[in-house]
Amino acid sequence: MASNSPPAATASAGTPSCTVYIRNLEESIKIPLLKQSLTTIFSQYGNIVDLVAKKNLKAKGQAFVVFDSPQAAEQAIKEVQAFPLFDKPMVLAFAKTRSDATVKRDAGEDSAEFEAHKRRRLAEKERKQALAAIESQRRPTAGAGAASQAADAPKATAKKAGGGLKSTAPAAAPQIPDEYLPPNTTLFLQNLPDDTDETMLTSLFGRFDGFKEVRMVPGRKGIAFVEFEQLEGAIGAKEGMGGMVLEDKIVKVTYQRQ
């Protein structure tokens, strides 16, 4: 019989912070009930600034509780470690990164530090999405595998009949969808109105930090490149300008394919 016991916790709960990372939660519990239960348990140890639990597949069984002090988080980890919630012992540790709520409280919602924190988090999210997209394209499905074998069968027959001739065509490399391209300092704009020029795009993107230049493509309408000095500026511009409408056309903003 399979055991519900989690892997043994490490000797260290990580570097002290205000945020407690919780795993091994019962995945079948509805999010509202899970949040209510966690709030009841952890509010005994200090003021809870934020509590994050999501229902998407990758985040199931996990949650984050943000306190207003590292001391409260440390006390909670010590006393709640392995406490059974819905018949599963919780595994607790300090979160590896600071939460949005913590940075916002310490630095202020309108501060440059908070904006930089959000951009770094967004860049990391997009990096992981890009890696996941590459991995999913490299991993053949059962149907694709069968189709590949069926397609190779005539080639094998031809090889025998033709005295060992073989195809020299290289295998196609997996293509990352535009929306999952890893962040870089150059944005690629598509679906621009035909009369869009460098001056118009400079006025739109020049307000973002680290703006460097707009590059139109000679002889090609509807596309352009916008380059930034730093990654943070490109991330902010992509986030702020993605989906903008120019002359009834929705402009697609992605990172340049490298």
WOMO-V804059 format. One record per residue. SS is DSSP state (H for helix, E for strand, C for the rest). PSI is psi in degrees with one decimal (* if undefined). Layout:
ss=SS psi=PSI
ss=SS psi=PSI
This chain:
ss=C psi=135.4
ss=C psi=144.2
ss=C psi=144.9
ss=C psi=-1.7
ss=C psi=136.3
ss=C psi=167.0
ss=C psi=151.3
ss=C psi=137.7
ss=C psi=148.7
ss=C psi=162.4
ss=C psi=-32.9
ss=C psi=140.1
ss=C psi=7.3
ss=C psi=-179.7
ss=C psi=128.2
ss=C psi=137.2
ss=C psi=-178.5
ss=C psi=-9.4
ss=E psi=128.8
ss=E psi=126.6
ss=E psi=128.0
ss=E psi=132.4
ss=E psi=177.5
ss=C psi=31.8
ss=C psi=152.9
ss=C psi=117.9
ss=C psi=-18.6
ss=C psi=-10.0
ss=C psi=135.3
ss=C psi=145.3
ss=H psi=-46.0
ss=H psi=-42.9
ss=H psi=-39.0
ss=H psi=-46.1
ss=H psi=-42.0
ss=H psi=-42.2
ss=H psi=-43.4
ss=H psi=-38.9
ss=H psi=-42.7
ss=H psi=-41.8
ss=H psi=-49.3
ss=H psi=-18.1
ss=H psi=-14.4
ss=H psi=-16.3
ss=H psi=-5.2
ss=C psi=-179.3
ss=C psi=123.0
ss=E psi=118.6
ss=E psi=-37.9
ss=E psi=152.6
ss=E psi=120.3
ss=E psi=123.2
ss=C psi=127.0
ss=C psi=157.7
ss=C psi=-4.3
ss=C psi=156.8
ss=H psi=-45.7
ss=H psi=-27.2
ss=H psi=-3.8
ss=C psi=145.1
ss=C psi=8.4
ss=E psi=158.5
ss=E psi=163.2
ss=E psi=131.8
ss=E psi=122.2
ss=E psi=119.4
ss=E psi=171.1
ss=C psi=1.9
ss=C psi=148.8
ss=H psi=-30.0
ss=H psi=-40.8
ss=H psi=-40.9
ss=H psi=-42.3
ss=H psi=-42.9
ss=H psi=-40.4
ss=H psi=-42.8
ss=H psi=-43.1
ss=H psi=-42.8
ss=H psi=-24.1
ss=H psi=-10.9
ss=C psi=124.9
ss=C psi=7.3
ss=C psi=129.4
ss=E psi=120.4
ss=E psi=119.8
ss=C psi=43.8
ss=C psi=14.6
ss=E psi=127.1
ss=E psi=127.1
ss=C psi=143.7
ss=E psi=120.4
ss=E psi=148.0
ss=E psi=163.3
ss=E psi=139.7
ss=C psi=147.8
ss=C psi=-26.0
ss=C psi=157.1
ss=C psi=143.7
ss=C psi=161.7
ss=H psi=-42.6
ss=H psi=-39.1
ss=H psi=-46.7
ss=H psi=-41.7
ss=H psi=-41.5
ss=H psi=-42.8
ss=H psi=-39.6
ss=H psi=-21.0
ss=C psi=141.5
ss=C psi=-32.2
ss=C psi=11.1
ss=C psi=157.2
ss=H psi=-33.7
ss=H psi=-42.2
ss=H psi=-40.4
ss=H psi=-42.2
ss=H psi=-38.9
ss=H psi=-45.7
ss=H psi=-39.7
ss=H psi=-39.2
ss=H psi=-41.7
ss=H psi=-41.3
ss=H psi=-40.9
ss=H psi=-41.1
ss=H psi=-39.2
ss=H psi=-44.9
ss=H psi=-32.7
ss=H psi=-43.1
ss=H psi=-37.7
ss=H psi=-39.6
ss=H psi=-43.7
ss=H psi=-39.6
ss=H psi=-38.3
ss=H psi=-40.8
ss=H psi=-44.8
ss=H psi=-40.4
ss=H psi=-32.2
ss=H psi=-27.0
ss=H psi=-24.8
ss=C psi=106.8
ss=C psi=143.0
ss=C psi=168.2
ss=H psi=-41.5
ss=H psi=-39.3
ss=H psi=-36.8
ss=H psi=-41.9
ss=H psi=-40.4
ss=H psi=-37.1
ss=H psi=-41.1
ss=H psi=-40.1
ss=H psi=-37.8
ss=H psi=-30.1
ss=H psi=-19.7
ss=H psi=-49.2
ss=H psi=-32.4
ss=H psi=-39.2
ss=H psi=-41.1
ss=H psi=-43.4
ss=H psi=-34.9
ss=H psi=-42.1
ss=H psi=-42.9
ss=H psi=-28.9
ss=C psi=13.7
ss=C psi=36.1
ss=C psi=14.7
ss=C psi=142.0
ss=C psi=154.7
ss=C psi=141.1
ss=C psi=7.0
ss=C psi=128.7
ss=C psi=151.4
ss=C psi=141.2
ss=C psi=133.0
ss=C psi=145.7
ss=C psi=137.2
ss=C psi=121.6
ss=C psi=130.2
ss=C psi=146.8
ss=H psi=-41.0
ss=H psi=-11.7
ss=H psi=11.7
ss=C psi=139.3
ss=C psi=146.3
ss=C psi=140.4
ss=C psi=-179.1
ss=C psi=1.1
ss=E psi=126.9
ss=E psi=146.3
ss=E psi=120.7
ss=E psi=134.3
ss=E psi=159.5
ss=C psi=34.0
ss=C psi=149.2
ss=C psi=150.0
ss=C psi=-29.1
ss=C psi=9.5
ss=C psi=133.8
ss=C psi=178.2
ss=H psi=-38.6
ss=H psi=-43.4
ss=H psi=-46.2
ss=H psi=-33.8
ss=H psi=-38.9
ss=H psi=-29.3
ss=H psi=-43.7
ss=H psi=-13.7
ss=C psi=-14.3
ss=C psi=-9.0
ss=C psi=145.5
ss=C psi=137.8
ss=C psi=13.8
ss=E psi=134.9
ss=E psi=-58.0
ss=E psi=163.1
ss=E psi=135.3
ss=E psi=111.6
ss=E psi=160.3
ss=C psi=110.9
ss=C psi=130.6
ss=C psi=0.7
ss=C psi=120.4
ss=C psi=154.3
ss=C psi=-5.0
ss=C psi=156.9
ss=E psi=165.9
ss=E psi=142.3
ss=E psi=122.5
ss=E psi=143.7
ss=E psi=157.7
ss=C psi=-39.3
ss=C psi=155.1
ss=H psi=-37.4
ss=H psi=-37.7
ss=H psi=-41.5
ss=H psi=-41.2
ss=H psi=-44.7
ss=H psi=-39.7
ss=H psi=-41.0
ss=H psi=-43.0
ss=H psi=-38.5
ss=H psi=-27.6
ss=H psi=-8.8
ss=C psi=128.5
ss=C psi=8.3
ss=C psi=151.9
ss=E psi=124.2
ss=E psi=117.1
ss=C psi=48.8
ss=C psi=14.2
ss=E psi=130.3
ss=E psi=116.5
ss=C psi=131.3
ss=E psi=124.6
ss=E psi=115.7
ss=E psi=174.9
ss=E psi=152.4
ss=C psi=138.0
ss=C psi=128.7
ss=C psi=*
